[in-house]
Amino acid sequence: VNAFEQTFQMTPGSIEAMAYDTARILSDVASRPGVRFRSDVTAALHASEGFPGATGFTRFLPNGECEKELRILEVRGKRFVELK
């Protein structure tokens, strides 16, 4: 968060957090031994127990869908705010 704020002079929101988690997941999977092709990435995502991240825990189901904790957001001004 600090590095993001210093770089962009703003606090990261939900979209930035999801992009961060996506990049970390792909980096983790792509750096594994034996992952060379798109099919290897898919297999590694399905075989994984899941990934902890800024937006919570993410797991990929055999049908390719992503399983995440549901969060309800509200638009306040120009920002998304998570409702508790």
C-alpha atoms as one frame of an Amber mdcrd trajectory, in Angstrom:
protein
   0.000   0.000   0.000   2.800   2.413   0.867   4.603   1.817  -2.437   1.348
   2.276  -4.353   0.552   5.522  -2.531   4.057   6.888  -3.131   3.920   5.990
  -6.823   0.380   7.110  -7.650  -0.375   9.661  -4.879  -3.639   7.880  -4.037
  -4.869   5.037  -1.862  -5.425   1.765  -3.733  -9.043   0.706  -4.120 -10.782
  -2.592  -4.841  -9.774  -2.749  -8.505  -6.116  -2.150  -7.647  -6.260  -4.851
  -4.956  -7.776  -7.371  -7.397  -5.139  -6.520 -10.006  -2.401  -6.966  -7.386
  -3.771 -10.369  -6.333  -4.090 -11.480  -9.961  -0.486 -10.520 -10.718   0.777
 -12.316  -7.585  -1.186 -15.489  -8.401   0.065 -15.583 -11.992   3.632 -14.831
 -10.912   3.491 -17.615  -8.326   2.104 -20.156 -10.783   4.325 -19.147 -13.726
   7.493 -19.433 -11.613   6.809 -23.057 -10.666   9.040 -25.734 -12.220   7.421
 -27.361 -15.229   4.991 -24.542 -15.974   5.763 -23.569 -19.563   2.479 -23.470
 -21.423  -0.986 -22.031 -20.889  -2.291 -25.536 -20.168   0.336 -25.855 -17.389
  -0.912 -22.610 -15.821  -4.492 -23.897 -15.901  -3.480 -27.217 -14.348  -1.455
 -25.477 -11.614  -4.356 -23.154 -10.762  -6.752 -26.096 -10.480  -4.307 -28.178
  -8.431  -3.603 -25.395  -5.943  -5.227 -25.247  -2.523  -5.715 -21.524  -3.121
  -3.999 -18.212  -2.681  -4.147 -15.698   0.186  -4.218 -12.116  -1.018  -5.182
  -8.518  -0.424  -8.785  -9.276  -1.417  -9.036 -12.443   0.651  -8.557 -16.095
  -0.171  -8.900 -17.145  -3.841  -9.368 -20.679  -5.116 -10.009 -21.948  -8.644
 -12.633 -24.641  -9.215 -12.271 -27.501 -11.738 -14.731 -25.747 -14.077 -12.386
 -22.721 -14.188 -14.472 -20.425 -12.026 -12.929 -18.445  -9.195 -14.207 -18.952
  -5.662 -13.908 -15.953  -3.355 -15.582 -14.591  -0.285 -18.497 -12.376  -1.297
 -18.011  -8.702  -0.541 -20.670  -6.053  -0.959 -19.497  -2.668  -2.184 -21.193
   0.705  -2.231 -20.283   3.676  -4.380 -19.560   6.776  -2.297 -18.587   9.704
  -4.402 -15.910   8.378  -6.756 -14.907   5.432  -4.559 -16.043   1.916  -3.809
 -16.488   1.255  -0.081 -16.914  -2.238   1.342 -20.005  -2.625   3.501 -19.515
  -4.559   6.739
